[in-house]
Amino acid sequence: MCQWGKSRLVRVKVHRSLSATGRTRWRAFPIDSCIAGIVRALQRGGIDMLGSCCGHGKRRGSILLADGRKLIVVGRQTA
């Protein structure tokens, strides 16, 4: 998918289960650049997430949703 180490800042909701204060909050995080657009769109759509990773060319990317579901991100093959 993307070159490892490239990221973009995306404002994401930090779920209360991951917050030191136990309260939901918003924060800008570096997100793997090849999935940053998907993460941004899910956040704008009100979908709560717990984490994401593009897979760094070793496995498929994934986005873990707060409700326990996992989205698998399949990249395009390039020649």
C-alpha positions as CSV (number, residue, x, y, z in Angstrom):
1,M,0.0,0.0,0.0
2,C,1.9,3.1,1.2
3,Q,5.6,3.6,1.9
4,W,6.1,2.9,5.6
5,G,6.6,6.0,7.7
6,K,4.5,8.4,5.7
7,S,1.5,9.8,7.6
8,R,-0.9,12.6,7.7
9,L,-2.4,14.3,10.7
10,V,-6.1,13.5,11.1
11,R,-8.4,14.8,13.8
12,V,-9.9,11.7,15.5
13,K,-12.1,11.0,18.4
14,V,-10.3,9.2,21.2
15,H,-12.8,6.8,22.6
16,R,-13.3,7.0,26.4
17,S,-12.0,3.4,26.8
18,L,-8.6,4.6,25.4
19,S,-8.5,7.9,27.3
20,A,-6.6,8.3,30.5
21,T,-9.4,10.5,31.9
22,G,-12.1,8.1,30.9
23,R,-13.7,10.8,28.8
24,T,-14.1,11.0,25.1
25,R,-11.9,13.7,23.5
26,W,-10.6,14.8,20.0
27,R,-7.0,14.9,19.0
28,A,-4.9,15.1,15.9
29,F,-3.0,11.8,15.3
30,P,-0.6,10.8,12.5
31,I,-2.4,8.2,10.4
32,D,-0.8,6.1,7.7
33,S,-1.2,8.3,4.6
34,C,-2.7,5.6,2.4
35,I,-5.7,5.1,4.8
36,A,-5.9,8.7,6.2
37,G,-8.8,9.6,3.8
38,I,-10.8,6.5,4.9
39,V,-10.2,7.3,8.5
40,R,-11.2,11.0,8.0
41,A,-14.4,10.0,6.2
42,L,-15.4,7.5,8.9
43,Q,-14.8,10.2,11.6
44,R,-16.9,12.7,9.7
45,G,-19.6,10.1,9.3
46,G,-19.7,9.6,13.1
47,I,-18.1,6.1,13.1
48,D,-16.1,5.6,16.3
49,M,-12.8,3.8,15.9
50,L,-10.2,2.3,18.3
51,G,-7.3,2.1,15.9
52,S,-6.0,1.7,12.4
53,C,-3.0,0.4,10.4
54,C,-2.2,0.2,6.7
55,G,-0.3,-3.1,7.2
56,H,3.0,-1.6,5.9
57,G,3.1,-3.9,3.0
58,K,3.2,-7.0,5.2
59,R,-0.5,-7.6,5.6
60,R,-3.8,-6.0,4.7
61,G,-4.7,-2.8,6.4
62,S,-7.4,-2.7,9.1
63,I,-9.5,-0.3,11.0
64,L,-10.9,-1.4,14.3
65,L,-14.3,0.0,15.1
66,A,-15.4,0.8,18.6
67,D,-18.3,-1.6,18.3
68,G,-16.0,-4.5,17.9
69,R,-16.1,-4.8,14.1
70,K,-13.0,-4.7,12.0
71,L,-12.7,-3.2,8.5
72,I,-10.1,-4.8,6.2
73,V,-8.5,-2.4,3.8
74,V,-7.4,-4.0,0.5
75,G,-5.0,-1.9,-1.5
76,R,-4.6,-1.7,-5.3
77,Q,-1.9,-3.7,-7.0
78,T,0.6,-1.6,-8.9
79,A,2.7,-2.8,-11.8
